[in-house]
Amino acid sequence: MGMQSHRPDEVQTVILRRHIHELTESFMIPLERYVASLMPLQKDINPHKAVPSPRPFNPDDFLVTLESSGPQLTSGVKGDWSGLYKKFFRSINFSDWYNLRHKEAQEKLQALHLEVISETDIHSWVSGLNEVEAVDLFLRLREQISQTHLPINPSVREKLQQQVVAILNTLPEDLQSVLISQNSSKI
């Protein structure tokens, strides 16, 4: 690897760092690919249903994928990759990594769900709802729009604001006043 050559320490450090980085990438790419496969298809996101969740991580299912898409294909390093992944799955590092990926996936699904809602014919949807359901939809959408941590495109956020106003306009005036004043008192 170059450690026995007469290269300066700085050069050997760069070579070692690059090698460790490449090994880490080779190790993580199959995990990232598997986690991405747990996401529901975009066509399965329905505005009239709850936000779908990613399927749970199954270590055994992941390990089956290693033969065809494991790190041995990109790193050239031979070894007990399955054993290494099994140890990794029992570590706090895996737990932290997976929890972060799962949170990101859920936020992405929430954003996609809101995008689908923004493209929905809200008038047809609300016309099939009773007053309580319409208020519930109004409150849920207003709350979701206010979640600034979601990766929502500004144009989608604008359409959702228009959807909220359209829902509000279908409600009786006295109820509109209450909902508007409730929103003002939150600000």
Short mmCIF file of the C-alpha atoms (twelve columns), coordinates in Angstrom:
data_MODEL
# 
_entry.id   MODEL 
# 
loop_
_atom_site.group_PDB 
_atom_site.id 
_atom_site.type_symbol 
_atom_site.label_atom_id 
_atom_site.label_alt_id 
_atom_site.label_comp_id 
_atom_site.label_asym_id 
_atom_site.label_seq_id 
_atom_site.Cartn_x 
_atom_site.Cartn_y 
_atom_site.Cartn_z 
_atom_site.pdbx_PDB_model_num 
ATOM 1   C CA . MET A 1   0.000   0.000   0.000  1 
ATOM 2   C CA . GLY A 2   2.991   2.282   0.051  1 
ATOM 3   C CA . MET A 3   3.842   2.247   3.754  1 
ATOM 4   C CA . GLN A 4   7.253   0.700   3.174  1 
ATOM 5   C CA . SER A 5   8.249   3.095   0.425  1 
ATOM 6   C CA . HIS A 6   10.299  6.183   0.991  1 
ATOM 7   C CA . ARG A 7   7.364   8.525   0.426  1 
ATOM 8   C CA . PRO A 8   6.871   11.466  2.775  1 
ATOM 9   C CA . ASP A 9   4.456   10.913  5.672  1 
ATOM 10  C CA . GLU A 10  1.963   13.384  4.188  1 
ATOM 11  C CA . VAL A 11  1.742   11.399  0.935  1 
ATOM 12  C CA . GLN A 12  1.334   8.108   2.803  1 
ATOM 13  C CA . THR A 13  -1.423  9.699   4.919  1 
ATOM 14  C CA . VAL A 14  -3.285  10.828  1.792  1 
ATOM 15  C CA . ILE A 15  -2.963  7.369   0.227  1 
ATOM 16  C CA . LEU A 16  -4.192  5.681   3.410  1 
ATOM 17  C CA . ARG A 17  -7.123  8.102   3.790  1 
ATOM 18  C CA . ARG A 18  -8.154  7.562   0.169  1 
ATOM 19  C CA . HIS A 19  -7.993  3.789   0.600  1 
ATOM 20  C CA . ILE A 20  -10.099 3.897   3.800  1 
ATOM 21  C CA . HIS A 21  -12.579 6.239   2.119  1 
ATOM 22  C CA . GLU A 22  -12.925 3.863   -0.861 1 
ATOM 23  C CA . LEU A 23  -13.424 0.878   1.472  1 
ATOM 24  C CA . THR A 24  -16.038 2.781   3.471  1 
ATOM 25  C CA . GLU A 25  -17.895 3.753   0.292  1 
ATOM 26  C CA . SER A 26  -17.766 0.160   -0.959 1 
ATOM 27  C CA . PHE A 27  -19.188 -0.967  2.390  1 
ATOM 28  C CA . MET A 28  -21.946 1.671   2.542  1 
ATOM 29  C CA . ILE A 29  -23.184 1.645   -1.075 1 
ATOM 30  C CA . PRO A 30  -24.964 -1.735  -0.763 1 
ATOM 31  C CA . LEU A 31  -26.647 -0.520  2.451  1 
ATOM 32  C CA . GLU A 32  -27.770 2.717   0.820  1 
ATOM 33  C CA . ARG A 33  -29.068 0.803   -2.203 1 
ATOM 34  C CA . TYR A 34  -30.990 -1.637  0.013  1 
ATOM 35  C CA . VAL A 35  -32.516 1.150   2.149  1 
ATOM 36  C CA . ALA A 36  -33.612 2.945   -1.045 1 
ATOM 37  C CA . SER A 37  -35.363 -0.260  -2.155 1 
ATOM 38  C CA . LEU A 38  -37.465 -0.149  1.029  1 
ATOM 39  C CA . MET A 39  -39.201 3.031   -0.113 1 
ATOM 40  C CA . PRO A 40  -42.722 2.689   -1.527 1 
ATOM 41  C CA . LEU A 41  -43.154 3.580   -5.181 1 
ATOM 42  C CA . GLN A 42  -44.239 7.132   -5.910 1 
ATOM 43  C CA . LYS A 43  -47.317 5.819   -7.742 1 
ATOM 44  C CA . ASP A 44  -48.448 4.258   -4.426 1 
ATOM 45  C CA . ILE A 45  -48.657 7.646   -2.703 1 
ATOM 46  C CA . ASN A 46  -52.345 8.518   -2.500 1 
ATOM 47  C CA . PRO A 47  -53.586 11.932  -1.340 1 
ATOM 48  C CA . HIS A 48  -56.664 10.332  0.251  1 
ATOM 49  C CA . LYS A 49  -54.607 7.975   2.424  1 
ATOM 50  C CA . ALA A 50  -52.021 8.429   5.136  1 
ATOM 51  C CA . VAL A 51  -48.381 8.958   4.228  1 
ATOM 52  C CA . PRO A 52  -46.870 5.538   3.483  1 
ATOM 53  C CA . SER A 53  -43.869 4.327   5.474  1 
ATOM 54  C CA . PRO A 54  -40.721 2.656   4.226  1 
ATOM 55  C CA . ARG A 55  -40.669 -1.115  4.716  1 
ATOM 56  C CA . PRO A 56  -38.627 -2.188  7.761  1 
ATOM 57  C CA . PHE A 57  -34.963 -3.050  7.420  1 
ATOM 58  C CA . ASN A 58  -34.452 -6.814  7.397  1 
ATOM 59  C CA . PRO A 59  -30.797 -7.834  7.902  1 
ATOM 60  C CA . ASP A 60  -31.368 -11.293 6.400  1 
ATOM 61  C CA . ASP A 61  -32.907 -9.826  3.244  1 
ATOM 62  C CA . PHE A 62  -30.005 -7.406  2.978  1 
ATOM 63  C CA . LEU A 63  -27.403 -10.162 3.366  1 
ATOM 64  C CA . VAL A 64  -29.015 -12.075 0.475  1 
ATOM 65  C CA . THR A 65  -28.305 -9.083  -1.802 1 
ATOM 66  C CA . LEU A 66  -24.584 -9.082  -1.006 1 
ATOM 67  C CA . GLU A 67  -23.646 -11.757 -3.516 1 
ATOM 68  C CA . SER A 68  -24.942 -9.718  -6.448 1 
ATOM 69  C CA . SER A 69  -24.269 -6.199  -5.199 1 
ATOM 70  C CA . GLY A 70  -21.856 -6.402  -2.290 1 
ATOM 71  C CA . PRO A 71  -18.676 -4.438  -1.639 1 
ATOM 72  C CA . GLN A 72  -16.480 -7.199  -3.060 1 
ATOM 73  C CA . LEU A 73  -17.579 -6.013  -6.521 1 
ATOM 74  C CA . THR A 74  -16.129 -2.521  -6.081 1 
ATOM 75  C CA . SER A 75  -13.379 -2.832  -3.490 1 
ATOM 76  C CA . GLY A 76  -11.535 -5.907  -4.671 1 
ATOM 77  C CA . VAL A 77  -10.992 -6.824  -1.028 1 
ATOM 78  C CA . LYS A 78  -11.847 -10.388 -0.154 1 
ATOM 79  C CA . GLY A 79  -13.145 -11.311 3.251  1 
ATOM 80  C CA . ASP A 80  -16.143 -12.162 5.372  1 
ATOM 81  C CA . TRP A 81  -18.362 -9.267  4.317  1 
ATOM 82  C CA . SER A 82  -21.489 -10.917 5.762  1 
ATOM 83  C CA . GLY A 83  -19.791 -11.280 9.141  1 
ATOM 84  C CA . LEU A 84  -18.642 -7.661  9.027  1 
ATOM 85  C CA . TYR A 85  -22.173 -6.454  8.215  1 
ATOM 86  C CA . LYS A 86  -23.615 -8.617  11.019 1 
ATOM 87  C CA . LYS A 87  -21.228 -6.965  13.485 1 
ATOM 88  C CA . PHE A 88  -22.113 -3.575  12.072 1 
ATOM 89  C CA . PHE A 89  -25.865 -4.263  12.526 1 
ATOM 90  C CA . ARG A 90  -25.253 -4.827  16.259 1 
ATOM 91  C CA . SER A 91  -23.346 -1.564  16.683 1 
ATOM 92  C CA . ILE A 92  -24.559 1.843   17.803 1 
ATOM 93  C CA . ASN A 93  -23.108 3.240   14.564 1 
ATOM 94  C CA . PHE A 94  -25.596 1.211   12.514 1 
ATOM 95  C CA . SER A 95  -28.450 2.253   14.769 1 
ATOM 96  C CA . ASP A 96  -27.550 5.935   14.403 1 
ATOM 97  C CA . TRP A 97  -27.021 5.629   10.642 1 
ATOM 98  C CA . TYR A 98  -30.276 3.734   10.099 1 
ATOM 99  C CA . ASN A 99  -32.330 6.069   12.303 1 
ATOM 100 C CA . LEU A 100 -31.058 9.044   10.317 1 
ATOM 101 C CA . ARG A 101 -31.807 7.343   6.969  1 
ATOM 102 C CA . HIS A 102 -35.263 6.285   8.175  1 
ATOM 103 C CA . LYS A 103 -36.050 9.845   9.332  1 
ATOM 104 C CA . GLU A 104 -34.885 11.245  5.989  1 
ATOM 105 C CA . ALA A 105 -37.016 8.686   4.132  1 
ATOM 106 C CA . GLN A 106 -40.095 9.552   6.174  1 
ATOM 107 C CA . GLU A 107 -39.576 13.262  5.553  1 
ATOM 108 C CA . LYS A 108 -39.161 12.622  1.819  1 
ATOM 109 C CA . LEU A 109 -42.372 10.569  1.795  1 
ATOM 110 C CA . GLN A 110 -44.213 13.336  3.666  1 
ATOM 111 C CA . ALA A 111 -42.965 15.859  1.108  1 
ATOM 112 C CA . LEU A 112 -44.003 13.609  -1.810 1 
ATOM 113 C CA . HIS A 113 -47.414 13.092  -0.189 1 
ATOM 114 C CA . LEU A 114 -47.868 16.854  0.106  1 
ATOM 115 C CA . GLU A 115 -46.790 17.251  -3.513 1 
ATOM 116 C CA . VAL A 116 -49.475 14.755  -4.585 1 
ATOM 117 C CA . ILE A 117 -52.034 16.630  -2.478 1 
ATOM 118 C CA . SER A 118 -50.991 19.906  -4.122 1 
ATOM 119 C CA . GLU A 119 -51.874 18.418  -7.524 1 
ATOM 120 C CA . THR A 120 -55.233 17.029  -6.350 1 
ATOM 121 C CA . ASP A 121 -58.580 18.525  -7.351 1 
ATOM 122 C CA . ILE A 122 -59.340 19.814  -3.877 1 
ATOM 123 C CA . HIS A 123 -62.866 20.946  -4.758 1 
ATOM 124 C CA . SER A 124 -63.902 17.411  -5.743 1 
ATOM 125 C CA . TRP A 125 -62.219 16.006  -2.665 1 
ATOM 126 C CA . VAL A 126 -63.825 18.421  -0.218 1 
ATOM 127 C CA . SER A 127 -67.259 18.082  -1.838 1 
ATOM 128 C CA . GLY A 128 -67.327 14.469  -0.642 1 
ATOM 129 C CA . LEU A 129 -66.470 15.412  2.956  1 
ATOM 130 C CA . ASN A 130 -68.737 16.480  5.780  1 
ATOM 131 C CA . GLU A 131 -67.927 19.679  7.677  1 
ATOM 132 C CA . VAL A 132 -65.898 17.981  10.413 1 
ATOM 133 C CA . GLU A 133 -63.786 16.091  7.867  1 
ATOM 134 C CA . ALA A 134 -63.205 19.285  5.865  1 
ATOM 135 C CA . VAL A 135 -62.059 21.132  9.006  1 
ATOM 136 C CA . ASP A 136 -59.795 18.216  9.881  1 
ATOM 137 C CA . LEU A 137 -58.273 18.285  6.386  1 
ATOM 138 C CA . PHE A 138 -57.848 22.069  6.638  1 
ATOM 139 C CA . LEU A 139 -56.084 21.815  10.018 1 
ATOM 140 C CA . ARG A 140 -53.840 18.901  8.961  1 
ATOM 141 C CA . LEU A 141 -52.747 20.608  5.733  1 
ATOM 142 C CA . ARG A 142 -52.141 23.919  7.479  1 
ATOM 143 C CA . GLU A 143 -50.007 22.121  10.094 1 
ATOM 144 C CA . GLN A 144 -48.026 20.178  7.489  1 
ATOM 145 C CA . ILE A 145 -47.334 23.301  5.447  1 
ATOM 146 C CA . SER A 146 -45.888 24.957  8.545  1 
ATOM 147 C CA . GLN A 147 -43.345 22.145  9.033  1 
ATOM 148 C CA . THR A 148 -40.358 23.971  7.632  1 
ATOM 149 C CA . HIS A 149 -37.985 21.012  8.008  1 
ATOM 150 C CA . LEU A 150 -39.747 19.087  5.224  1 
ATOM 151 C CA . PRO A 151 -38.000 19.231  1.840  1 
ATOM 152 C CA . ILE A 152 -40.932 20.891  0.030  1 
ATOM 153 C CA . ASN A 153 -40.443 22.862  -3.157 1 
ATOM 154 C CA . PRO A 154 -41.637 26.490  -2.708 1 
ATOM 155 C CA . SER A 155 -44.072 26.140  -5.633 1 
ATOM 156 C CA . VAL A 156 -45.616 23.070  -3.958 1 
ATOM 157 C CA . ARG A 157 -45.896 24.994  -0.688 1 
ATOM 158 C CA . GLU A 158 -47.661 27.802  -2.590 1 
ATOM 159 C CA . LYS A 159 -50.131 25.345  -4.181 1 
ATOM 160 C CA . LEU A 160 -50.804 23.819  -0.769 1 
ATOM 161 C CA . GLN A 161 -51.534 27.281  0.634  1 
ATOM 162 C CA . GLN A 162 -54.047 27.726  -2.183 1 
ATOM 163 C CA . GLN A 163 -55.566 24.319  -1.346 1 
ATOM 164 C CA . VAL A 164 -55.965 25.390  2.299  1 
ATOM 165 C CA . VAL A 165 -57.696 28.603  1.228  1 
ATOM 166 C CA . ALA A 166 -59.961 26.624  -1.122 1 
ATOM 167 C CA . ILE A 167 -60.939 24.269  1.720  1 
ATOM 168 C CA . LEU A 168 -61.566 27.224  4.009  1 
ATOM 169 C CA . ASN A 169 -63.843 28.818  1.393  1 
ATOM 170 C CA . THR A 170 -66.075 25.725  1.343  1 
ATOM 171 C CA . LEU A 171 -66.863 26.123  5.049  1 
ATOM 172 C CA . PRO A 172 -69.602 28.286  6.583  1 
ATOM 173 C CA . GLU A 173 -68.563 31.893  7.305  1 
ATOM 174 C CA . ASP A 174 -68.776 31.562  11.091 1 
ATOM 175 C CA . LEU A 175 -66.458 28.538  10.998 1 
ATOM 176 C CA . GLN A 176 -64.098 30.389  8.636  1 
ATOM 177 C CA . SER A 177 -63.889 33.224  11.168 1 
ATOM 178 C CA . VAL A 178 -63.031 30.838  13.990 1 
ATOM 179 C CA . LEU A 179 -60.335 29.080  11.935 1 
ATOM 180 C CA . ILE A 180 -58.836 32.363  10.761 1 
ATOM 181 C CA . SER A 181 -58.777 33.830  14.283 1 
ATOM 182 C CA . GLN A 182 -57.268 30.598  15.608 1 
ATOM 183 C CA . ASN A 183 -54.516 30.905  13.003 1 
ATOM 184 C CA . SER A 184 -53.934 34.589  13.931 1 
ATOM 185 C CA . SER A 185 -53.559 33.764  17.619 1 
ATOM 186 C CA . LYS A 186 -50.816 31.220  16.783 1 
ATOM 187 C CA . ILE A 187 -48.712 33.834  15.042 1 
# 
